[in-house]
Amino acid sequence: MSTMSRIKAHGRAFSHIAAFHPELTALRRDLHAHPELGFEEHYTAKRVVESLKVCGVDEIHTGIGKTGVVAVIRGHRHASGRMIGLRADMDALPMTEHNDFAWKSSRPGMMHGCGHDGHTAMLVGAARYLAETRQFDGTAVLIFQPGEEGFAGAKAMIEDGLFERFPVQSVFGMHNWPQMRPGMVGVNPGPMMASADRITIEIIGKGGHGAHPYQTVDPVLVSAHIITAVQSIVSRNVRAIDSAVISICAMQAGDLGAFSVMPGKATLVGTVRTFNPEVQAMVERRLQEVCSGVALGLGATAHVNYERIYPATINTPDEAGFAADVAQKLVGHEHVDRNMDPSMGAEDFSFMLQVKPGAYLRLGQGAENGVGSCFLHNSRYDFNDEVLPLGAALHASLVEQGMPLVDSAPAQIKSQSTTTTPSRSEA
């Protein structure tokens, strides 16, 4: 991919950041070559800290949520007390990369298959621009978060005092989206991502000889009936205008080498995705009822372990509208989708949105027609470096327009809070 972006955008931030696009590309590719899993992002955090020092930010705080990094940049004025948070995730996935370019993963079984390397580089680009220009009245808090891929790193940072130490009034995050062409931005004034729950169903029957099934209680047969029955929960219990997904994704029973031995136990594992907490609670209850009832009817027992992993990612309307306005000034109204369809995928930025108002955006990075690019979590995925300046400019513009030097900030992000004296830099 070229290190010079062909994407066009308006405004000082984009043109300024485009001048150091090659440096951002080099950083992104270095991170891609050195992927790290959740809470193990030591190299990544070190590179982020090195870059932030070069950028000239005011404070760097490390070790928040284990390997998280927070940078603080104060504007030309900051007496307003306004404070906006920007978040990027840093971790990679436990998967093998099948690309062959020079910056492919150097670590077996690890890959930046979701573009967090690009997210990190974009936020570093915003840091450099904001520190060099400081055209805002307030404080920008840049959050480099570990462990998004199933480790709830956002929750870990919050529990480690993130928002007590940096009391932002609003927080924004974004994720690349290969299904949209470069230069497009998508947002929604409500749900953006679903909750992610894990279900484990243990079915206990009675094992025996496959030639004499009448002497057994077959857990494989029970599993088959349960797999079919649970699909009725969404179709017959969830309103058509709501959304829910139940997927049984794995089954384990018996020994493949023992073709005539009927096992005594089977285990099903799957996921539930919902947007509405009431629907989520109903699905959990019905899973218990359906699985127990089906198993009992066939002479077995079933136990459902329901784990709520990530809540739904739900934007607050005012902040989503503000973010869409900012994006529109950058790329034009025809390149902003203000009512983007939510995804049944999940995001731990949801934990931040449970505590603070904010919005989660999508940044297009796919083929020109938005079709044909490798989707996220694909072994041949790669972040599109052409969108780095745009993503960085979008981050920076949220700060500049949310905390303008001329006191005309949008009402939704002008709320005041008690300010605290920032702690001494840890870097």
C-alpha positions as CSV (number, residue, x, y, z in Angstrom):
1,M,0.0,0.0,0.0
2,S,1.2,3.5,-0.7
3,T,2.4,5.7,2.1
4,M,0.8,8.7,0.5
5,S,-2.9,9.0,0.9
6,R,-5.2,9.6,-2.0
7,I,-8.0,10.4,0.3
8,K,-9.2,14.0,0.2
9,A,-10.5,15.8,3.3
10,H,-11.0,19.4,4.5
11,G,-9.4,21.4,7.3
12,R,-6.2,22.3,8.9
13,A,-5.8,19.1,10.9
14,F,-5.9,16.8,7.9
15,S,-3.4,18.8,5.8
16,H,-1.1,19.1,8.8
17,I,-1.2,15.4,9.6
18,A,-0.8,14.4,6.0
19,A,2.7,15.9,6.1
20,F,3.9,13.2,8.4
21,H,1.9,10.3,6.9
22,P,5.1,8.3,6.1
23,E,6.1,8.3,9.8
24,L,2.6,7.1,10.9
25,T,2.8,4.4,8.2
26,A,6.2,3.3,9.5
27,L,4.9,3.1,13.1
28,R,1.8,1.2,12.1
29,R,3.8,-1.4,10.2
30,D,6.3,-1.8,13.0
31,L,3.4,-2.5,15.4
32,H,1.9,-4.9,12.8
33,A,5.2,-6.8,12.7
34,H,5.3,-7.1,16.5
35,P,1.8,-8.1,17.6
36,E,1.0,-8.7,21.3
37,L,-2.0,-10.2,23.0
38,G,-4.1,-8.6,25.7
39,F,-2.2,-7.3,28.8
40,E,1.1,-8.3,27.1
41,E,1.5,-5.2,25.0
42,H,4.8,-4.3,26.5
43,Y,6.6,-3.6,23.2
44,T,3.5,-1.7,21.8
45,A,3.2,0.4,25.0
46,K,7.0,1.2,24.8
47,R,6.7,2.3,21.2
48,V,3.6,4.4,22.0
49,V,5.5,6.1,24.9
50,E,8.5,6.8,22.7
51,S,6.3,8.4,20.1
52,L,4.4,10.5,22.6
53,K,7.6,11.9,24.0
54,V,8.7,12.9,20.5
55,C,5.2,14.4,20.0
56,G,5.8,16.7,23.0
57,V,2.6,15.8,25.0
58,D,2.4,17.3,28.5
59,E,2.0,14.1,30.5
60,I,2.4,10.3,29.9
61,H,1.0,7.8,32.3
62,T,1.8,4.1,32.1
63,G,0.6,1.0,33.7
64,I,-3.1,1.9,33.8
65,G,-5.1,-1.3,33.4
66,K,-1.8,-3.2,33.4
67,T,-0.3,-2.1,30.1
68,G,-2.5,0.9,29.2
69,V,-1.0,4.3,28.4
70,V,-2.6,7.7,28.8
71,A,-1.3,10.9,27.4
72,V,-2.5,14.4,28.4
73,I,-2.3,17.5,26.2
74,R,-3.5,20.9,27.3
75,G,-4.7,23.5,24.8
76,H,-3.6,27.1,24.5
77,R,-6.2,27.6,27.2
78,H,-7.6,25.1,29.6
79,A,-9.3,27.2,32.3
80,S,-12.6,26.1,30.9
81,G,-12.2,22.7,32.7
82,R,-13.4,20.9,29.6
83,M,-11.8,17.5,29.0
84,I,-12.4,15.1,26.1
85,G,-11.1,11.5,25.9
86,L,-10.0,9.7,22.8
87,R,-9.4,6.0,22.8
88,A,-7.5,3.5,20.7
89,D,-7.1,-0.2,21.4
90,M,-3.6,-1.8,21.1
91,D,-3.8,-5.6,21.2
92,A,-3.6,-8.3,18.5
93,L,-5.3,-11.6,18.0
94,P,-4.2,-15.2,18.7
95,M,-4.2,-16.2,15.0
96,T,-1.6,-17.0,12.3
97,E,-1.1,-14.5,9.6
98,H,-1.0,-15.6,6.0
99,N,0.2,-12.4,4.3
100,D,3.6,-12.2,2.7
101,F,4.5,-8.4,2.8
102,A,7.6,-7.2,4.6
103,W,5.7,-6.1,7.7
104,K,3.9,-9.3,8.4
105,S,3.8,-10.7,11.9
106,S,7.2,-11.8,13.2
107,R,5.5,-13.7,16.1
108,P,3.9,-17.1,15.4
109,G,0.3,-17.4,16.4
110,M,-0.2,-13.7,16.8
111,M,-1.5,-11.2,14.3
112,H,-3.0,-7.7,14.1
113,G,-6.0,-9.1,12.3
114,C,-8.4,-6.4,13.5
115,G,-6.5,-3.2,12.8
116,H,-5.6,-2.1,16.3
117,D,-2.1,-1.3,15.0
118,G,-3.8,1.3,12.8
119,H,-6.0,2.6,15.6
120,T,-2.9,3.1,17.7
121,A,-1.0,4.9,15.0
122,M,-4.0,7.2,14.2
123,L,-4.2,8.3,17.9
124,V,-0.4,8.9,17.9
125,G,-0.9,11.1,14.8
126,A,-3.6,13.0,16.6
127,A,-1.3,13.4,19.6
128,R,1.4,14.9,17.5
129,Y,-0.9,17.4,15.8
130,L,-2.6,18.5,19.0
131,A,0.7,18.9,20.8
132,E,2.1,21.0,17.9
133,T,-0.9,23.2,17.4
134,R,-2.9,23.3,20.7
135,Q,-5.8,25.1,19.1
136,F,-8.4,24.2,21.7
137,D,-9.5,25.4,25.2
138,G,-9.4,22.4,27.5
139,T,-7.5,19.1,28.0
140,A,-7.3,16.2,25.6
141,V,-6.9,12.8,27.2
142,L,-5.6,10.1,24.8
143,I,-6.2,6.6,26.0
144,F,-4.2,3.7,24.6
145,Q,-6.1,0.7,25.8
146,P,-4.9,-2.9,26.2
147,G,-6.8,-6.1,25.9
148,E,-9.9,-5.3,23.8
149,E,-10.0,-8.8,22.2
150,G,-11.8,-10.6,25.0
151,F,-9.9,-9.3,28.0
152,A,-12.1,-6.3,28.8
153,G,-9.1,-3.9,28.9
154,A,-11.5,-0.9,29.0
155,K,-13.0,-2.3,32.2
156,A,-9.6,-2.9,33.7
157,M,-8.5,0.7,33.0
158,I,-11.8,2.1,34.5
159,E,-11.3,-0.1,37.6
160,D,-7.7,1.2,37.8
161,G,-9.1,4.8,38.2
162,L,-9.0,6.0,34.6
163,F,-11.9,8.4,34.9
164,E,-11.2,9.5,38.5
165,R,-7.7,10.5,37.4
166,F,-8.8,11.9,34.1
167,P,-12.4,13.1,34.5
168,V,-13.4,13.6,30.9
169,Q,-16.9,14.9,30.1
170,S,-17.1,12.6,27.0
171,V,-15.1,9.9,25.3
172,F,-14.8,8.9,21.6
173,G,-13.4,5.8,19.9
174,M,-13.4,4.5,16.3
175,H,-12.8,1.3,14.4
176,N,-11.7,0.7,10.9
177,W,-14.4,-1.0,8.7
178,P,-13.4,-2.9,5.6
179,Q,-17.0,-3.0,4.3
180,M,-16.9,0.8,3.7
181,R,-14.7,2.5,1.2
182,P,-11.9,4.8,2.4
183,G,-13.0,8.3,3.2
184,M,-16.4,7.2,4.7
185,V,-17.4,7.6,8.3
186,G,-20.3,5.8,10.0
187,V,-22.0,6.4,13.3
188,N,-25.4,5.8,14.9
189,P,-27.2,7.7,17.6
190,G,-27.9,4.5,19.5
191,P,-26.6,0.9,19.4
192,M,-23.4,0.4,17.4
193,M,-22.3,-3.1,18.6
194,A,-24.1,-5.9,20.4
195,S,-23.5,-7.4,23.8
196,A,-21.3,-10.5,23.7
197,D,-22.3,-13.4,26.0
198,R,-20.8,-16.9,26.3
199,I,-23.0,-19.9,26.9
200,T,-21.8,-23.3,27.9
201,I,-24.4,-26.1,28.0
202,E,-23.4,-29.3,29.8
203,I,-25.7,-32.3,29.0
204,I,-25.5,-35.4,31.3
205,G,-26.9,-38.6,30.0
206,K,-25.9,-42.3,30.5
207,G,-23.1,-43.8,28.4
208,G,-23.0,-47.3,27.0
209,H,-22.7,-49.4,23.9
210,G,-23.8,-47.9,20.6
211,A,-25.3,-51.2,19.6
212,H,-27.6,-51.1,22.6
213,P,-28.9,-47.5,22.8
214,Y,-32.0,-48.5,24.7
215,Q,-29.7,-49.1,27.7
216,T,-28.4,-45.5,27.5
217,V,-29.5,-41.9,27.7
218,D,-27.8,-40.5,24.6
219,P,-26.4,-37.0,25.2
220,V,-25.6,-36.6,21.5
221,L,-29.2,-37.0,20.6
222,V,-30.2,-34.6,23.4
223,S,-27.7,-32.1,22.1
224,A,-29.1,-32.3,18.6
225,H,-32.6,-31.5,19.9
226,I,-31.3,-28.6,22.1
227,I,-29.4,-27.1,19.2
228,T,-32.6,-27.1,17.1
229,A,-34.8,-26.0,20.0
230,V,-32.8,-22.9,21.1
231,Q,-33.2,-21.4,17.6
232,S,-36.9,-21.0,18.4
233,I,-36.0,-18.6,21.2
234,V,-35.2,-15.7,18.8
235,S,-37.9,-16.5,16.2
236,R,-40.7,-17.0,18.8
237,N,-39.7,-14.9,21.8
238,V,-37.9,-11.8,20.4
239,R,-40.0,-9.0,18.8
240,A,-39.3,-8.6,15.1
241,I,-38.3,-5.0,15.6
242,D,-35.6,-6.1,18.2
243,S,-32.5,-8.1,17.4
244,A,-30.9,-11.1,18.9
245,V,-28.6,-13.9,17.8
246,I,-28.0,-17.3,19.4
247,S,-25.2,-19.4,17.9
248,I,-24.1,-22.8,19.0
249,C,-20.5,-22.8,17.7
250,A,-18.9,-25.9,19.2
251,M,-19.8,-29.3,20.4
252,Q,-17.7,-31.9,22.2
253,A,-18.9,-35.5,23.0
254,G,-17.3,-38.9,23.0
255,D,-14.1,-40.0,21.4
256,L,-13.6,-40.0,17.6
257,G,-11.7,-43.2,17.8
258,A,-14.5,-45.0,19.7
259,F,-17.2,-45.3,17.0
260,S,-19.4,-47.6,19.0
261,V,-19.1,-46.1,22.5
262,M,-21.9,-43.8,23.4
263,P,-20.7,-41.0,25.7
264,G,-22.2,-40.0,29.0
265,K,-21.7,-36.3,28.6
266,A,-21.8,-33.6,25.9
267,T,-20.9,-30.0,26.0
268,L,-22.1,-27.2,23.7
269,V,-20.5,-23.8,23.6
270,G,-21.9,-20.7,21.8
271,T,-22.6,-17.0,22.0
272,V,-25.6,-14.7,22.4
273,R,-25.7,-11.2,20.9
274,T,-28.3,-8.6,21.8
275,F,-28.7,-4.8,22.0
276,N,-31.5,-4.5,24.6
277,P,-30.8,-5.6,28.3
278,E,-34.4,-6.8,28.6
279,V,-34.0,-9.0,25.5
280,Q,-30.7,-10.2,26.9
281,A,-32.3,-11.2,30.2
282,M,-35.2,-12.9,28.5
283,V,-32.8,-14.9,26.2
284,E,-30.8,-16.0,29.3
285,R,-34.0,-17.2,31.1
286,R,-35.4,-19.0,28.0
287,L,-32.1,-20.8,27.4
288,Q,-32.3,-22.2,30.9
289,E,-35.9,-23.3,30.4
290,V,-35.6,-24.7,26.9
291,C,-32.4,-26.7,27.6
292,S,-33.6,-28.1,30.9
293,G,-37.0,-29.0,29.4
294,V,-35.7,-30.7,26.3
295,A,-33.1,-32.7,28.3
296,L,-35.7,-33.7,30.9
297,G,-38.0,-34.9,28.2
298,L,-35.3,-37.2,26.9
299,G,-34.3,-38.5,30.2
300,A,-31.1,-36.4,30.6
301,T,-30.2,-33.2,32.5
302,A,-28.8,-29.9,31.1
303,H,-27.1,-27.1,32.9
304,V,-26.5,-23.7,31.2
305,N,-23.7,-21.5,32.3
306,Y,-24.4,-18.0,31.0
307,E,-21.5,-15.5,31.1
308,R,-22.0,-11.8,30.2
309,I,-18.7,-10.8,28.6
310,Y,-19.2,-7.4,27.0
311,P,-22.3,-5.1,27.2
312,A,-23.8,-3.5,24.1
313,T,-21.9,-0.5,22.7
314,I,-24.6,2.2,22.7
315,N,-23.7,5.8,21.6
316,T,-25.3,8.7,23.4
317,P,-27.4,10.7,20.9
318,D,-25.8,14.2,21.5
319,E,-22.3,12.9,21.2
320,A,-23.1,10.8,18.2
321,G,-24.6,13.8,16.5
322,F,-21.6,16.0,17.3
323,A,-19.2,13.3,16.0
324,A,-21.2,13.1,12.8
325,D,-21.0,16.9,12.4
326,V,-17.3,16.8,12.9
327,A,-16.9,14.1,10.3
328,Q,-19.1,16.0,7.9
329,K,-16.8,19.0,8.1
330,L,-13.9,16.8,7.3
331,V,-15.2,14.6,4.4
332,G,-18.5,16.2,3.4
333,H,-22.1,15.1,4.1
334,E,-22.1,12.5,1.3
335,H,-19.4,10.6,3.0
336,V,-21.0,10.3,6.4
337,D,-23.5,7.7,7.3
338,R,-25.4,9.1,10.3
339,N,-27.6,6.0,10.7
340,M,-25.2,3.2,10.2
341,D,-26.6,-0.3,10.7
342,P,-25.3,-1.7,14.1
343,S,-23.1,-4.8,14.1
344,M,-23.8,-8.0,16.1
345,G,-20.1,-8.0,16.9
346,A,-19.0,-6.7,20.3
347,E,-16.6,-4.0,21.7
348,D,-15.3,-3.3,25.2
349,F,-15.5,0.4,24.5
350,S,-19.0,-0.3,25.8
351,F,-17.7,-0.2,29.3
352,M,-16.5,3.4,28.8
353,L,-19.9,4.3,27.4
354,Q,-21.6,2.9,30.4
355,V,-19.6,5.5,32.5
356,K,-19.3,8.5,30.2
357,P,-21.3,10.0,27.3
358,G,-19.6,9.4,24.0
359,A,-19.7,7.8,20.6
360,Y,-18.1,5.0,18.7
361,L,-17.4,5.6,15.0
362,R,-16.5,3.5,12.0
363,L,-13.9,4.6,9.5
364,G,-14.0,3.1,6.0
365,Q,-10.9,1.4,4.8
366,G,-12.1,-1.1,2.2
367,A,-11.9,-1.3,-1.6
368,E,-13.1,1.7,-3.5
369,N,-16.6,0.3,-3.8
370,G,-16.5,-1.0,-0.2
371,V,-16.6,-4.6,-1.4
372,G,-13.9,-7.2,-1.7
373,S,-11.5,-6.3,1.2
374,C,-10.5,-8.9,3.7
375,F,-12.8,-8.5,6.7
376,L,-11.7,-8.2,10.3
377,H,-10.2,-11.4,11.9
378,N,-9.2,-12.7,8.5
379,S,-5.6,-14.2,8.3
380,R,-5.0,-12.1,5.2
381,Y,-6.3,-8.8,6.6
382,D,-4.2,-5.7,6.7
383,F,-4.9,-2.2,7.8
384,N,-5.2,0.3,4.9
385,D,-2.5,2.9,5.6
386,E,-4.1,5.4,3.3
387,V,-6.7,6.2,6.0
388,L,-4.2,7.0,8.8
389,P,-4.2,10.8,8.3
390,L,-8.0,10.9,8.1
391,G,-8.5,8.9,11.3
392,A,-5.9,11.0,13.1
393,A,-7.6,14.2,11.8
394,L,-11.0,12.9,13.0
395,H,-9.7,12.3,16.4
396,A,-8.0,15.7,16.6
397,S,-11.1,17.5,15.2
398,L,-13.3,16.0,17.9
399,V,-11.0,17.8,20.4
400,E,-10.7,21.1,18.5
401,Q,-14.4,21.4,17.8
402,G,-15.5,20.0,21.1
403,M,-13.3,22.5,23.0
404,P,-12.9,25.5,20.7
405,L,-10.7,28.4,21.7
406,V,-13.8,30.7,21.0
407,D,-16.4,29.6,23.6
408,S,-18.9,28.1,21.2
409,A,-18.7,24.5,22.2
410,P,-21.8,22.4,21.4
411,A,-24.2,22.1,24.3
412,Q,-23.7,18.4,24.6
413,I,-20.1,18.6,25.6
414,K,-20.0,21.8,27.5
415,S,-21.0,20.3,30.8
416,Q,-18.6,21.3,33.6
417,S,-17.2,18.9,36.1
418,T,-14.9,19.3,39.1
419,T,-11.4,19.4,37.8
420,T,-8.4,17.9,39.5
421,T,-4.8,18.7,39.3
422,P,-3.2,16.2,36.9
423,S,-0.7,13.9,38.6
424,R,3.0,14.0,37.7
425,S,4.0,12.2,34.5
426,E,5.1,8.7,35.0
427,A,7.3,8.7,31.9
